[in-house]
Amino acid sequence: MVQIILKAIIQVIILSKQQRIFQKTSHIHHTSPAQKNCLTCERSELEIEEVRLEEGQEQALRGEHLRAEYRSREEEPSGIWRGGFLNVNVSEVSFDEVHQLFSKDLDIEPGGHWRPKDCKPRWKVAVLIPFRNRHEHLPIFFLHLIPMLQKQRLEFAFYVIEQTGTQPFNRAMLFNVGFKEAMKDSVWDCVIFHDVDHLPENDRNYYGCGEMPRHFAAKLDKYMYILPYKEFFGGVSGLTVEQFGKINGFPNAFWGWGGEDDDLWNRVHYAGYNVTRPEGDLGKYKSIPHHHRGEVQFLGRYKLLRYSKERQYIDGLNNLLYTPKILVDRLYTNISVNLMPELAPIEDY
């Protein structure tokens, strides 16, 4: 009798959550008779994302339901799927091998654009990857990310923003360029800002956006899977298109590595948002070993961070000029730009 009551309560919770998700997205995704399976993707999100229920008892019941779902899925022959945990392999692989592997998937369109055919996706996700001299990392990245995002039933495409020229690496400015170019390419509603050397260790780390900006890479192996500090926002983050526009994007003034993620954290909070993170082991990432290869550390970052609020709406998406060179590969769109400080002018760098 107790088990019957428990199952009934679980079903009520799940149905309630499904209804809330449907109501939340009904103004965006309209169901038609030809799309009768569109809620499949909504249910995929329900299974994958961690749900923060207010009542402790409901949380426990939902946790048991999710564990049961994934115990049943472990029996399915689905590649690297292992009940959520991924077999992360950082061994080098050639682009030819990766292209050959994914050439069998005819649903992948140029630029790495993929969408599920059996349902309407919960989110349309543009994955932006800042890049310079990491050619051995890209094939490893795609080898892991493409299957994961397909399992999550997301529509997605990859944009590699490559910095040319001799100026110090400007990760934040590359993200701004990538955002503007991705918005020209398609109608996205969620943007993932992703370092090329970060590989998720759990495919239940759902790459959709939410009401608040998301920090996906909460636990990095190079930091012993411990958050370095509360305001850490590096590695992999996600914002809706609306959120990113509201904060005026990343700052453009950080030449060299370090500081731009802290400035983004400040911008998010000045705009009235909070940052969410995956719970437990969902936010674990493995880093591909690398060196900064001559890239300099930005020594002026502390001064800029002190004036984050004053600079937010004069340095970002609204003062950015650039001339891109675009090449469309089967798995990604490559955007090459020669960045210089005068392309994002403000009075005081």
Kinemage of the C-alpha trace (Angstrom):
@kinemage 1
@onewidth
@group {chain A} dominant
@subgroup {mainchain}
@vectorlist {calphas} color= white
{ca met a 1} P 0.000 0.000 0.000
{ca val a 2} L 2.839 2.421 0.887
{ca gln a 3} L 4.546 1.731 -2.451
{ca ile a 4} L 1.321 2.400 -4.353
{ca ile a 5} L 0.846 5.744 -2.584
{ca leu a 6} L 4.510 6.628 -3.210
{ca lys a 7} L 4.196 5.919 -6.932
{ca ala a 8} L 1.033 8.001 -7.120
{ca ile a 9} L 2.764 10.973 -5.479
{ca ile a 10} L 5.695 10.665 -7.894
{ca gln a 11} L 3.381 10.695 -10.895
{ca val a 12} L 1.614 13.819 -9.610
{ca ile a 13} L 4.961 15.610 -9.211
{ca ile a 14} L 6.178 14.645 -12.676
{ca leu a 15} L 2.917 15.578 -14.384
{ca ser a 16} L 2.911 18.909 -12.564
{ca lys a 17} L 6.456 19.633 -13.726
{ca gln a 18} L 5.620 18.655 -17.309
{ca gln a 19} L 2.634 21.011 -17.269
{ca arg a 20} L 4.777 23.886 -15.983
{ca ile a 21} L 7.388 23.309 -18.684
{ca phe a 22} L 4.724 23.154 -21.371
{ca gln a 23} L 3.094 26.372 -20.145
{ca lys a 24} L 6.472 28.081 -19.987
{ca thr a 25} L 7.323 27.279 -23.621
{ca ser a 26} L 3.908 27.230 -25.274
{ca his a 27} L 4.287 30.839 -26.404
{ca ile a 28} L 7.484 29.898 -28.238
{ca his a 29} L 6.864 26.406 -29.581
{ca his a 30} L 3.382 25.838 -31.002
{ca thr a 31} L 2.275 22.230 -31.269
{ca ser a 32} L 0.607 21.040 -34.449
{ca pro a 33} L -0.783 17.622 -35.436
{ca ala a 34} L 2.407 17.006 -37.439
{ca gln a 35} L 4.437 17.616 -34.270
{ca lys a 36} L 2.549 15.273 -31.992
{ca asn a 37} L 5.827 14.025 -30.496
{ca cys a 38} L 7.139 17.508 -29.677
{ca leu a 39} L 6.879 16.949 -25.935
{ca thr a 40} L 9.491 14.210 -26.217
{ca cys a 41} L 12.151 16.873 -26.003
{ca glu a 42} L 10.392 18.561 -23.108
{ca arg a 43} L 10.447 15.247 -21.273
{ca ser a 44} L 14.112 14.812 -22.094
{ca glu a 45} L 14.819 18.056 -20.284
{ca leu a 46} L 12.689 16.874 -17.390
{ca glu a 47} L 14.774 13.725 -17.096
{ca ile a 48} L 18.154 15.422 -17.492
{ca glu a 49} L 18.062 18.744 -15.653
{ca glu a 50} L 18.160 18.797 -11.873
{ca val a 51} L 14.906 20.112 -10.500
{ca arg a 52} L 14.960 22.174 -7.346
{ca leu a 53} L 11.729 21.286 -5.546
{ca glu a 54} L 10.822 23.323 -2.514
{ca glu a 55} L 9.719 20.498 -0.270
{ca gly a 56} L 12.360 18.071 0.969
{ca gln a 57} L 10.007 15.116 0.621
{ca glu a 58} L 9.238 15.988 -2.988
{ca gln a 59} L 12.963 16.296 -3.697
{ca ala a 60} L 13.601 12.822 -2.338
{ca leu a 61} L 10.735 11.319 -4.335
{ca arg a 62} L 11.875 12.989 -7.537
{ca gly a 63} L 15.460 11.854 -6.957
{ca glu a 64} L 14.272 8.283 -6.644
{ca his a 65} L 12.296 8.637 -9.875
{ca leu a 66} L 15.347 9.953 -11.755
{ca arg a 67} L 17.541 7.154 -10.431
{ca ala a 68} L 14.975 4.623 -11.620
{ca glu a 69} L 14.874 6.257 -15.065
{ca tyr a 70} L 18.631 6.052 -15.485
{ca arg a 71} L 18.897 2.514 -14.103
{ca ser a 72} L 16.582 1.429 -16.913
{ca arg a 73} L 18.548 3.436 -19.487
{ca glu a 74} L 21.860 1.806 -18.542
{ca glu a 75} L 20.657 -1.307 -20.349
{ca glu a 76} L 20.367 0.537 -23.656
{ca pro a 77} L 23.289 0.196 -26.114
{ca ser a 78} L 23.960 3.887 -26.649
{ca gly a 79} L 27.680 4.480 -27.241
{ca ile a 80} L 29.370 6.331 -24.389
{ca trp a 81} L 26.204 6.505 -22.282
{ca arg a 82} L 26.905 5.045 -18.842
{ca gly a 83} L 24.045 6.166 -16.673
{ca gly a 84} L 25.070 9.798 -17.035
{ca phe a 85} L 28.837 9.474 -16.631
{ca leu a 86} L 30.896 9.869 -19.802
{ca asn a 87} L 34.025 8.024 -20.811
{ca val a 88} L 36.194 11.101 -21.372
{ca asn a 89} L 39.220 10.369 -23.533
{ca val a 90} L 41.692 13.224 -24.088
{ca ser a 91} L 43.946 11.230 -26.433
{ca glu a 92} L 44.685 13.049 -29.666
{ca val a 93} L 42.566 12.194 -32.672
{ca ser a 94} L 42.776 13.630 -36.182
{ca phe a 95} L 40.098 15.791 -37.738
{ca asp a 96} L 39.941 13.361 -40.639
{ca glu a 97} L 38.943 10.578 -38.251
{ca val a 98} L 36.273 12.715 -36.599
{ca his a 99} L 34.897 13.870 -39.944
{ca gln a 100} L 34.772 10.278 -41.104
{ca leu a 101} L 32.932 9.229 -37.951
{ca phe a 102} L 30.227 11.888 -38.227
{ca ser a 103} L 29.923 11.593 -42.013
{ca lys a 104} L 27.612 8.663 -41.299
{ca asp a 105} L 25.178 11.014 -39.555
{ca leu a 106} L 23.355 12.590 -42.472
{ca asp a 107} L 21.266 14.737 -40.124
{ca ile a 108} L 24.278 16.939 -39.301
{ca glu a 109} L 24.112 19.970 -41.582
{ca pro a 110} L 27.062 22.252 -42.510
{ca gly a 111} L 28.321 24.210 -39.524
{ca gly a 112} L 27.529 21.275 -37.234
{ca his a 113} L 23.859 22.273 -37.205
{ca trp a 114} L 21.706 19.442 -35.873
{ca arg a 115} L 18.109 19.203 -34.733
{ca pro a 116} L 16.042 16.234 -33.533
{ca lys a 117} L 13.522 14.921 -36.039
{ca asp a 118} L 11.187 13.207 -33.592
{ca cys a 119} L 10.268 16.336 -31.616
{ca lys a 120} L 10.605 20.076 -31.331
{ca pro a 121} L 13.665 20.958 -29.213
{ca arg a 122} L 13.363 22.721 -25.890
{ca trp a 123} L 16.232 25.090 -26.756
{ca lys a 124} L 18.051 26.238 -29.890
{ca val a 125} L 21.657 26.432 -28.729
{ca ala a 126} L 24.637 28.217 -30.300
{ca val a 127} L 27.913 26.886 -28.861
{ca leu a 128} L 30.696 29.507 -29.089
{ca ile a 129} L 34.340 28.404 -28.837
{ca pro a 130} L 37.171 30.996 -28.617
{ca phe a 131} L 40.242 29.688 -30.393
{ca arg a 132} L 43.902 30.193 -31.161
{ca asn a 133} L 46.504 27.511 -31.909
{ca arg a 134} L 44.553 24.632 -30.351
{ca his a 135} L 44.060 22.561 -33.488
{ca glu a 136} L 44.603 19.256 -31.698
{ca his a 137} L 41.841 20.080 -29.195
{ca leu a 138} L 38.995 20.732 -31.630
{ca pro a 139} L 38.479 17.138 -32.859
{ca ile a 140} L 38.513 15.841 -29.270
{ca phe a 141} L 35.950 18.490 -28.349
{ca phe a 142} L 33.534 17.573 -31.145
{ca leu a 143} L 33.971 13.864 -30.508
{ca his a 144} L 32.539 14.365 -27.008
{ca leu a 145} L 30.081 17.243 -27.400
{ca ile a 146} L 28.127 16.217 -30.491
{ca pro a 147} L 26.804 12.888 -29.108
{ca met a 148} L 26.013 14.504 -25.756
{ca leu a 149} L 23.937 17.341 -27.217
{ca gln a 150} L 22.132 14.919 -29.513
{ca lys a 151} L 21.128 12.802 -26.521
{ca gln a 152} L 19.836 15.910 -24.798
{ca arg a 153} L 17.522 16.502 -27.793
{ca leu a 154} L 18.707 20.065 -28.355
{ca glu a 155} L 18.990 21.919 -31.634
{ca phe a 156} L 22.572 23.174 -31.840
{ca ala a 157} L 25.470 24.397 -33.960
{ca phe a 158} L 29.124 25.200 -33.231
{ca tyr a 159} L 30.936 28.484 -33.906
{ca val a 160} L 34.737 28.548 -33.573
{ca ile a 161} L 35.950 32.144 -33.276
{ca glu a 162} L 39.629 32.204 -34.198
{ca gln a 163} L 41.879 35.138 -33.348
{ca thr a 164} L 44.540 35.949 -35.932
{ca gly a 165} L 47.227 38.640 -35.819
{ca thr a 166} L 49.775 39.344 -33.096
{ca gln a 167} L 47.724 40.976 -30.333
{ca pro a 168} L 47.356 39.150 -26.984
{ca phe a 169} L 44.508 36.652 -26.871
{ca asn a 170} L 41.159 38.307 -26.116
{ca arg a 171} L 38.749 35.529 -25.157
{ca ala a 172} L 35.926 37.879 -24.171
{ca met a 173} L 36.026 39.896 -27.378
{ca leu a 174} L 35.985 36.658 -29.388
{ca phe a 175} L 32.812 35.629 -27.576
{ca asn a 176} L 31.196 38.952 -28.498
{ca val a 177} L 32.160 38.479 -32.152
{ca gly a 178} L 30.847 34.920 -32.087
{ca phe a 179} L 27.565 36.027 -30.549
{ca lys a 180} L 26.954 38.671 -33.227
{ca glu a 181} L 27.801 36.291 -36.072
{ca ala a 182} L 25.714 33.443 -34.654
{ca met a 183} L 22.695 35.749 -34.404
{ca lys a 184} L 23.094 36.547 -38.120
{ca asp a 185} L 23.268 32.856 -38.969
{ca ser a 186} L 20.114 31.572 -37.274
{ca val a 187} L 17.472 32.302 -34.652
{ca trp a 188} L 19.033 31.004 -31.444
{ca asp a 189} L 17.576 31.464 -27.974
{ca cys a 190} L 20.404 30.015 -25.819
{ca val a 191} L 24.156 30.629 -26.093
{ca ile a 192} L 26.868 28.452 -24.531
{ca phe a 193} L 30.312 30.048 -24.036
{ca his a 194} L 32.659 27.066 -24.060
{ca asp a 195} L 36.441 26.725 -23.712
{ca val a 196} L 37.765 24.175 -26.193
{ca asp a 197} L 39.772 22.286 -23.569
{ca his a 198} L 36.827 21.605 -21.219
{ca leu a 199} L 35.035 18.264 -21.590
{ca pro a 200} L 31.920 17.412 -19.526
{ca glu a 201} L 32.104 14.206 -17.517
{ca asn a 202} L 28.345 13.782 -17.168
{ca asp a 203} L 25.806 14.122 -19.974
{ca arg a 204} L 23.045 14.887 -17.480
{ca asn a 205} L 24.619 18.356 -17.317
{ca tyr a 206} L 21.870 19.815 -19.494
{ca tyr a 207} L 23.079 22.433 -21.994
{ca gly a 208} L 19.874 24.449 -22.073
{ca cys a 209} L 19.408 27.902 -20.584
{ca gly a 210} L 17.077 29.066 -17.822
{ca glu a 211} L 15.632 32.067 -16.068
{ca met a 212} L 19.099 32.806 -14.660
{ca pro a 213} L 22.561 32.578 -16.256
{ca arg a 214} L 24.158 29.163 -15.833
{ca his a 215} L 27.717 28.190 -14.881
{ca phe a 216} L 28.091 24.629 -16.154
{ca ala a 217} L 31.755 23.935 -15.302
{ca ala a 218} L 31.398 24.073 -11.529
{ca lys a 219} L 33.925 21.311 -10.776
{ca leu a 220} L 37.125 21.147 -12.822
{ca asp a 221} L 39.643 18.345 -12.435
{ca lys a 222} L 42.526 20.852 -12.500
{ca tyr a 223} L 41.035 22.448 -9.362
{ca met a 224} L 40.538 19.058 -7.682
{ca tyr a 225} L 36.797 19.334 -8.480
{ca ile a 226} L 36.443 22.209 -6.010
{ca leu a 227} L 35.038 25.620 -6.909
{ca pro a 228} L 38.093 27.953 -6.695
{ca tyr a 229} L 36.022 30.849 -5.335
{ca lys a 230} L 32.367 31.801 -5.124
{ca glu a 231} L 32.453 34.225 -8.062
{ca phe a 232} L 34.223 31.786 -10.399
{ca phe a 233} L 32.416 31.860 -13.748
{ca gly a 234} L 35.003 30.344 -16.072
{ca gly a 235} L 35.216 27.430 -18.471
{ca val a 236} L 31.641 26.916 -19.631
{ca ser a 237} L 28.692 29.261 -19.086
{ca gly a 238} L 25.302 29.787 -20.683
{ca leu a 239} L 22.932 32.723 -21.078
{ca thr a 240} L 19.799 33.303 -23.078
{ca val a 241} L 20.068 35.753 -25.960
{ca glu a 242} L 17.979 38.206 -23.945
{ca gln a 243} L 20.211 37.906 -20.868
{ca phe a 244} L 23.422 38.375 -22.854
{ca gly a 245} L 22.034 41.450 -24.567
{ca lys a 246} L 20.854 42.922 -21.279
{ca ile a 247} L 24.339 42.738 -19.727
{ca asn a 248} L 25.949 44.143 -22.921
{ca gly a 249} L 27.923 40.963 -23.485
{ca phe a 250} L 31.495 40.403 -22.345
{ca pro a 251} L 33.952 43.272 -21.820
{ca asn a 252} L 36.320 43.858 -24.757
{ca ala a 253} L 39.167 45.381 -22.762
{ca phe a 254} L 40.791 42.212 -21.364
{ca trp a 255} L 43.886 41.590 -23.525
{ca gly a 256} L 45.649 38.455 -22.315
{ca trp a 257} L 44.242 35.695 -20.149
{ca gly a 258} L 42.486 36.227 -16.847
{ca gly a 259} L 39.774 38.467 -15.427
{ca glu a 260} L 37.107 38.515 -18.143
{ca asp a 261} L 34.990 35.845 -16.431
{ca asp a 262} L 35.050 37.778 -13.161
{ca asp a 263} L 33.876 40.851 -15.044
{ca leu a 264} L 31.069 38.798 -16.604
{ca trp a 265} L 30.028 37.666 -13.105
{ca asn a 266} L 29.843 41.330 -12.071
{ca arg a 267} L 27.779 42.258 -15.121
{ca val a 268} L 25.318 39.460 -14.479
{ca his a 269} L 24.739 40.589 -10.899
{ca tyr a 270} L 24.582 44.297 -11.747
{ca ala a 271} L 21.785 43.396 -14.185
{ca gly a 272} L 19.814 41.735 -11.385
{ca tyr a 273} L 20.570 38.094 -12.176
{ca asn a 274} L 21.929 35.278 -10.048
{ca val a 275} L 24.124 32.438 -11.318
{ca thr a 276} L 22.977 28.823 -11.052
{ca arg a 277} L 25.192 25.728 -11.113
{ca pro a 278} L 24.633 21.982 -11.511
{ca glu a 279} L 24.327 20.040 -8.282
{ca gly a 280} L 26.564 17.184 -7.195
{ca asp a 281} L 28.713 15.525 -9.837
{ca leu a 282} L 26.756 16.919 -12.786
{ca gly a 283} L 29.141 19.877 -13.104
{ca lys a 284} L 32.359 17.835 -13.339
{ca tyr a 285} L 34.714 18.594 -16.245
{ca lys a 286} L 38.021 17.225 -17.427
{ca ser a 287} L 40.566 19.629 -18.891
{ca ile a 288} L 42.700 18.706 -21.880
{ca pro a 289} L 46.311 19.380 -20.776
{ca his a 290} L 47.754 22.506 -22.374
{ca his a 291} L 49.979 25.515 -21.835
{ca his a 292} L 49.163 29.118 -22.623
{ca arg a 293} L 51.776 28.935 -25.400
{ca gly a 294} L 53.140 32.442 -25.124
{ca glu a 295} L 49.808 34.056 -24.250
{ca val a 296} L 50.420 36.744 -21.662
{ca gln a 297} L 48.524 37.210 -18.435
{ca phe a 298} L 46.542 40.446 -18.371
{ca leu a 299} L 48.095 42.500 -15.587
{ca gly a 300} L 45.553 45.321 -15.812
{ca arg a 301} L 42.585 43.143 -14.957
{ca tyr a 302} L 42.295 44.220 -11.317
{ca lys a 303} L 41.934 47.891 -12.239
{ca leu a 304} L 39.230 47.067 -14.786
{ca leu a 305} L 37.385 44.862 -12.312
{ca arg a 306} L 37.224 47.733 -9.809
{ca tyr a 307} L 35.282 49.748 -12.384
{ca ser a 308} L 33.104 46.955 -13.785
{ca lys a 309} L 29.851 48.769 -13.099
{ca glu a 310} L 30.975 52.054 -14.672
{ca arg a 311} L 32.282 50.272 -17.795
{ca gln a 312} L 29.439 47.794 -18.322
{ca tyr a 313} L 27.385 49.805 -20.807
{ca ile a 314} L 30.267 51.489 -22.642
{ca asp a 315} L 32.368 48.375 -23.298
{ca gly a 316} L 30.773 45.251 -24.736
{ca leu a 317} L 28.473 44.407 -27.622
{ca asn a 318} L 27.692 48.067 -28.271
{ca asn a 319} L 31.233 49.325 -29.031
{ca leu a 320} L 32.544 46.370 -31.043
{ca leu a 321} L 33.825 46.690 -34.617
{ca tyr a 322} L 35.395 43.856 -36.619
{ca thr a 323} L 35.753 42.311 -40.071
{ca pro a 324} L 35.281 38.531 -40.030
{ca lys a 325} L 36.371 35.858 -42.475
{ca ile a 326} L 33.904 32.977 -42.372
{ca leu a 327} L 34.489 29.388 -43.451
{ca val a 328} L 31.794 26.751 -43.014
{ca asp a 329} L 33.071 23.273 -42.136
{ca arg a 330} L 30.801 20.261 -41.889
{ca leu a 331} L 31.061 20.276 -38.078
{ca tyr a 332} L 31.412 23.996 -37.290
{ca thr a 333} L 31.513 27.535 -38.633
{ca asn a 334} L 34.977 29.099 -38.383
{ca ile a 335} L 35.008 32.879 -37.811
{ca ser a 336} L 38.497 34.393 -38.163
{ca val a 337} L 39.114 37.920 -36.866
{ca asn a 338} L 42.191 40.073 -36.390
{ca leu a 339} L 41.410 41.836 -33.118
{ca met a 340} L 42.944 45.171 -32.101
{ca pro a 341} L 42.155 47.570 -29.214
{ca glu a 342} L 40.946 50.271 -31.611
{ca leu a 343} L 38.146 47.942 -32.749
{ca ala a 344} L 36.454 48.412 -29.373
{ca pro a 345} L 37.302 51.983 -28.384
{ca ile a 346} L 36.641 53.379 -24.935
{ca glu a 347} L 38.298 56.336 -23.274
{ca asp a 348} L 40.453 54.478 -20.766
{ca tyr a 349} L 41.786 50.951 -21.132
